[in-house]
Amino acid sequence: MRKLLNEELDRLSPQGFKESKKTPLVIVLDNVRSLNNIGSIFRSADAYRVEKVYLCGITAQPPHKDIRKTALGATETIDWEYLEHTIDIVNKLNQEGYTTCAIEQAERSQNLYNFSPAKGEKVAIVLGNEVKGVQQEVVDSCKEVIELDQFGTKHSLNISVCAGIVIYDVFNKISLLRE
C-alpha cells in the first residue's frame, strides 16, 4: 500500500470548511489550563467538523503561539467564543435543545459506549480542568454524564486524548456527513 500524498487527501480549504455542513456537536472547555490541550482539541474539532468550541473561565483564547503550535490552523476554521462562566453556556445550550454531556467520573454516569444519541441529534460535550475536572454546578446542569471506562491504574486520560475519543465516538453516532 502506498501512502497518500498531502495533495491527494481531498482536504477542504479554510473557506470551504467555513461553508461546509457541520456535525451538530459543540465542545465546551471548562477552565482548561493547558494551551497545548486547547490547541489539540481545536484540531480534533476541525477533523470532525464540529460546529463550535466554547472557551470558558481560565481557558486561554487564540491567538496564542502555544495554542497555534498544536492547533495547526484549526483556530482559523473552527468557530469559537469565550464566556466567563461555563454554567451560562450549558444552560443556553440546554434551552436550545442540545443534549449536554459532562465528560466526568461521577455517580450514575454512563459509559461512552452506551451513550446512544440519534443521528442528527444536537450534542454538547463539556470537558473540564486537567486537575479538578468539570465544575460540580456544571455537572449538575448537564443532561448526561459520560465516562470512559479505563482498566489500568491511573483512571484518567489527558484531556486532549479524552476529547479526541469522545469527539470521534459522538461524530460516528450523530453525524450525517457520511450519508
Salt bridges, closest charged atoms under 4 A:
GLU8 OE2 - ARG2 NH2 2.82
ASP66 OD1 - LYS65 NZ 3.69
ASP66 OD1 - LYS69 NZ 3.80
ASP79 OD1 - LYS18 NZ 3.12
GLU81 OE1 - LYS52 NZ 2.73
GLU84 OE2 - HIS85 NE2 3.81
GLU96 OE2 - LYS92 NZ 3.16
GLU107 OE1 - ARG108 NH1 3.95
GLU130 OE1 - ARG33 NE 3.85
ASP169 OD2 - LYS173 NZ 2.68
